[in-house]
Amino acid sequence: MDIRHLQEAKFYREASMTEPDLFSIASGQATVFSASNPFKETPNEDCAALIPVNDNSCVLVVADGVGGMPAGKAASSLAVDAVRNAVKKAVTENLDLREVILNGIEKANLDVMAQSGGSATTLAVVEIQNNVIRPYHVGDSDILVVGQRGKIKLQTVPHSPVGYAVEAGIMDEKEAIHHEERHIVSNVLGFKDMRIEVGSPVALSTHDTVFIGTDGVADNLFIDEIIECIRKGDLPEVADKLLKKVQHRMNNNEGSRPCKPDDHTFIVYRNKK
């Protein structure tokens, strides 16, 4: 896997990738993968983007068009575009990145709502500036930061009844991943009462790893499995291990192990300074 230096935003729409891409961006590296449910013929409704800001800053985006909703792939694409346009405005007009990302997400919600047919999408955004990360999310796509030894430094809570039940200690992860209502999401772009959850900034240490992924990843792997895949090793090795594990699960029903074929997209970023 060759590494490329990313100088302009890189988008992934309706992607059907066979292997991850690898880029140098900000003060680290990022690897990206996106593909559709292996058992469906309709396009991949996930979208992703890597958006460079300068030599020390970038924005990472993942959106998952809500399955079963009209034009889910259009909704996720609109969301990613709105964030990209907001970041571009921040760069050209020297504006605060946090403010324009929030404005971009609100604009994305209006854009998705303006579509006919009631389409919707989740959205997960990571802002990285000078080795400090800040997460923004709407829906159930995951944002995770782990140290080289596997310590969780940041983990977002999915905006779903099952996600809230796990956070409250009412349900454990094993129950949650097999729950018949796991697919229900309570907060998405495309709804009038959409809300943006903004996390506190977290300083990244050398070799910390940032993971952003749609539920096509999280519904097939337990959190400790994701951590074990991403916490150490070169990024090409990390991406390959993660991808193989997800796709193996989707293709093999192993009883107690999760098996939920779906569109699956992830970005893994590794800090280098």
C-alpha positions as CSV (number, residue, x, y, z in Angstrom):
1,M,0.0,0.0,0.0
2,D,1.6,3.2,-1.2
3,I,1.3,6.3,1.0
4,R,0.2,9.6,-0.7
5,H,0.5,13.1,0.7
6,L,-3.0,14.6,0.8
7,Q,-3.1,18.3,-0.2
8,E,-6.8,18.5,-1.2
9,A,-9.9,17.0,0.2
10,K,-10.4,13.3,-0.7
11,F,-14.0,12.1,-1.0
12,Y,-15.5,8.6,-1.0
13,R,-19.0,8.3,-2.4
14,E,-20.8,5.0,-3.4
15,A,-17.3,3.5,-3.0
16,S,-16.7,-0.2,-3.8
17,M,-13.1,-0.5,-2.5
18,T,-11.1,-3.8,-2.4
19,E,-8.3,-2.4,-0.2
20,P,-7.8,0.6,2.0
21,D,-6.1,3.8,0.9
22,L,-3.2,5.4,2.9
23,F,-2.4,9.1,3.2
24,S,-0.1,11.5,5.0
25,I,-2.3,14.2,6.4
26,A,-1.8,16.9,9.1
27,S,0.8,15.6,11.6
28,G,0.0,11.9,11.0
29,Q,-1.3,9.3,8.6
30,A,-4.8,8.1,7.8
31,T,-6.2,5.0,6.2
32,V,-9.7,4.8,4.7
33,F,-11.9,2.0,3.5
34,S,-15.5,2.0,2.2
35,A,-17.6,-0.7,0.5
36,S,-21.2,-1.8,0.3
37,N,-23.0,-4.7,1.9
38,P,-21.6,-7.8,0.1
39,F,-25.1,-9.3,-0.2
40,K,-26.9,-6.3,-1.8
41,E,-26.8,-4.9,-5.3
42,T,-27.8,-1.3,-4.4
43,P,-25.0,1.3,-4.1
44,N,-23.0,1.9,-0.9
45,E,-24.9,4.6,1.1
46,D,-21.8,5.5,3.3
47,C,-19.7,8.5,2.5
48,A,-16.3,9.6,3.9
49,A,-13.9,12.4,3.5
50,L,-10.3,13.4,4.5
51,I,-10.1,17.2,4.6
52,P,-6.6,18.8,5.1
53,V,-6.5,22.2,6.7
54,N,-2.8,22.8,7.1
55,D,0.4,20.9,8.0
56,N,-0.9,20.4,11.5
57,S,-4.7,20.2,11.1
58,C,-7.3,18.2,9.3
59,V,-11.0,17.2,9.5
60,L,-12.1,13.6,9.1
61,V,-15.7,12.8,8.2
62,V,-17.9,9.6,8.0
63,A,-21.6,9.6,7.1
64,D,-24.0,6.7,6.9
65,G,-27.2,7.1,4.9
66,V,-30.0,5.6,6.9
67,G,-31.0,2.3,5.5
68,G,-34.6,2.0,4.4
69,M,-34.9,5.7,3.9
70,P,-35.3,7.2,0.5
71,A,-32.0,8.6,-1.0
72,G,-29.8,7.6,1.9
73,K,-26.7,7.8,-0.3
74,A,-27.7,11.4,-1.4
75,A,-28.2,12.4,2.2
76,S,-24.8,11.1,3.3
77,S,-23.1,12.9,0.4
78,L,-24.9,16.2,1.2
79,A,-23.7,15.9,4.8
80,V,-20.0,15.4,3.8
81,D,-20.2,18.2,1.2
82,A,-21.6,20.7,3.8
83,V,-18.7,19.9,6.2
84,R,-16.2,20.2,3.4
85,N,-17.6,23.6,2.3
86,A,-17.6,24.8,5.9
87,V,-13.9,23.8,6.4
88,K,-13.0,25.5,3.1
89,K,-14.6,28.7,4.4
90,A,-12.6,28.5,7.6
91,V,-9.4,28.2,5.7
92,T,-10.1,31.0,3.2
93,E,-11.6,33.4,5.8
94,N,-9.4,32.5,8.8
95,L,-12.4,31.5,10.9
96,D,-12.6,29.3,14.0
97,L,-12.8,25.6,12.9
98,R,-15.1,24.5,15.7
99,E,-17.7,27.2,14.8
100,V,-17.7,26.5,11.1
101,I,-18.0,22.7,11.6
102,L,-21.1,23.3,13.7
103,N,-22.5,25.6,11.1
104,G,-21.7,23.0,8.4
105,I,-23.5,20.3,10.3
106,E,-26.5,22.5,10.7
107,K,-26.4,23.4,7.0
108,A,-26.2,19.7,6.2
109,N,-29.3,19.1,8.3
110,L,-31.2,21.7,6.3
111,D,-29.9,20.3,3.0
112,V,-31.1,16.8,3.9
113,M,-34.4,18.0,5.1
114,A,-34.9,19.9,1.9
115,Q,-34.8,16.6,0.0
116,S,-38.2,15.1,-0.8
117,G,-39.1,11.7,0.7
118,G,-37.7,12.0,4.2
119,S,-34.1,10.9,3.7
120,A,-31.6,10.9,6.6
121,T,-28.0,10.2,7.5
122,T,-25.7,9.9,10.5
123,L,-22.6,12.0,10.7
124,A,-19.3,11.7,12.6
125,V,-16.7,14.4,12.4
126,V,-13.3,14.6,13.9
127,E,-11.4,17.9,14.1
128,I,-7.6,17.5,14.7
129,Q,-5.6,20.7,15.4
130,N,-2.0,20.6,16.6
131,N,-2.4,17.1,18.1
132,V,-5.7,17.9,19.8
133,I,-8.8,16.1,18.7
134,R,-12.4,17.2,19.1
135,P,-15.3,14.9,18.1
136,Y,-18.7,15.9,16.7
137,H,-21.5,13.4,16.0
138,V,-25.1,12.9,15.1
139,G,-26.3,9.3,15.1
140,D,-24.6,6.0,15.8
141,S,-21.4,6.1,13.8
142,D,-18.5,5.6,16.3
143,I,-15.5,7.8,17.2
144,L,-12.8,6.2,19.3
145,V,-9.4,7.2,20.5
146,V,-7.1,4.6,22.0
147,G,-3.5,4.5,23.2
148,Q,-0.9,2.0,22.1
149,R,-1.6,-0.2,25.0
150,G,-5.3,-0.2,24.3
151,K,-6.4,2.4,26.9
152,I,-9.6,4.2,25.7
153,K,-9.1,8.0,25.8
154,L,-12.4,8.9,24.0
155,Q,-15.5,6.9,23.0
156,T,-18.7,8.4,21.8
157,V,-22.1,7.1,22.8
158,P,-24.4,6.1,19.9
159,H,-27.5,8.1,19.6
160,S,-29.9,5.1,19.9
161,P,-32.0,3.5,22.6
162,V,-29.6,0.6,22.7
163,G,-26.6,2.9,22.9
164,Y,-28.0,4.8,25.8
165,A,-29.0,1.6,27.6
166,V,-25.3,0.4,27.4
167,E,-24.0,3.7,28.6
168,A,-26.5,3.6,31.6
169,G,-25.4,0.1,32.5
170,I,-28.8,-1.4,31.8
171,M,-27.5,-3.6,29.0
172,D,-24.0,-5.1,28.4
173,E,-22.2,-5.0,25.0
174,K,-23.0,-8.6,24.2
175,E,-26.7,-8.1,24.7
176,A,-26.6,-4.8,22.8
177,I,-24.8,-6.1,19.7
178,H,-27.5,-8.9,19.3
179,H,-30.5,-6.7,20.3
180,E,-33.3,-6.7,17.7
181,E,-33.6,-2.9,18.0
182,R,-29.9,-2.1,17.6
183,H,-30.6,-0.6,14.2
184,I,-32.9,2.0,15.6
185,V,-31.3,5.5,15.7
186,S,-32.8,8.3,17.7
187,N,-30.9,11.3,16.3
188,V,-30.0,11.8,12.6
189,L,-29.5,14.6,10.0
190,G,-32.8,15.1,8.2
191,F,-34.9,15.6,11.3
192,K,-36.1,19.0,12.6
193,D,-35.0,18.2,16.1
194,M,-31.5,17.0,15.2
195,R,-28.9,17.7,17.8
196,I,-25.1,17.9,17.6
197,E,-23.1,16.3,20.3
198,V,-19.7,18.0,20.7
199,G,-17.0,16.3,22.8
200,S,-14.4,17.8,24.9
201,P,-10.9,18.2,23.3
202,V,-8.5,15.4,23.9
203,A,-4.7,15.7,23.5
204,L,-3.2,13.0,21.3
205,S,0.0,11.4,22.5
206,T,2.5,9.9,20.0
207,H,1.1,6.7,18.5
208,D,-2.5,7.3,19.7
209,T,-5.0,6.0,17.2
210,V,-8.3,7.6,16.2
211,F,-11.0,5.4,14.7
212,I,-14.2,6.6,13.0
213,G,-16.6,4.0,11.6
214,T,-20.1,3.3,10.5
215,D,-22.3,0.7,12.2
216,G,-21.3,-1.8,9.5
217,V,-18.1,-2.1,11.5
218,A,-19.4,-1.7,15.0
219,D,-22.3,-4.1,14.5
220,N,-19.8,-6.9,13.5
221,L,-17.1,-6.4,16.1
222,F,-17.0,-6.0,19.8
223,I,-15.2,-2.9,21.0
224,D,-12.3,-4.8,22.4
225,E,-11.8,-6.4,19.0
226,I,-11.7,-3.0,17.3
227,I,-9.2,-1.8,19.9
228,E,-7.0,-4.9,19.4
229,C,-7.0,-4.3,15.6
230,I,-6.1,-0.6,15.7
231,R,-4.0,0.0,18.8
232,K,-0.6,-0.9,17.4
233,G,1.2,-1.8,14.1
234,D,1.7,0.1,11.0
235,L,-1.5,1.6,9.5
236,P,-1.6,-0.6,6.5
237,E,-1.4,-3.6,8.8
238,V,-4.1,-2.1,11.1
239,A,-6.5,-1.4,8.2
240,D,-6.0,-4.9,6.7
241,K,-6.5,-6.6,10.0
242,L,-9.7,-4.6,10.7
243,L,-11.1,-5.1,7.3
244,K,-10.5,-8.8,7.2
245,K,-12.1,-9.2,10.6
246,V,-15.2,-7.2,9.7
247,Q,-15.7,-8.9,6.3
248,H,-15.2,-12.4,7.8
249,R,-17.9,-11.7,10.4
250,M,-20.3,-10.5,7.7
251,N,-19.8,-13.6,5.7
252,N,-19.8,-16.2,8.5
253,N,-22.5,-16.6,11.1
254,E,-20.7,-18.0,14.1
255,G,-23.5,-18.1,16.6
256,S,-22.5,-16.0,19.6
257,R,-20.4,-13.7,17.3
258,P,-22.1,-10.8,15.6
259,C,-22.9,-11.2,11.9
260,K,-24.7,-8.2,10.3
261,P,-23.9,-7.6,6.7
262,D,-24.0,-3.9,5.9
263,D,-22.2,-1.1,4.1
264,H,-19.0,-0.6,6.0
265,T,-16.7,2.4,6.2
266,F,-13.9,3.4,8.5
267,I,-11.1,6.0,8.9
268,V,-8.1,5.2,11.1
269,Y,-5.7,8.1,11.9
270,R,-2.5,7.6,13.7
271,N,-0.7,10.6,15.3
272,K,3.1,10.8,14.6
273,K,4.3,13.8,16.6
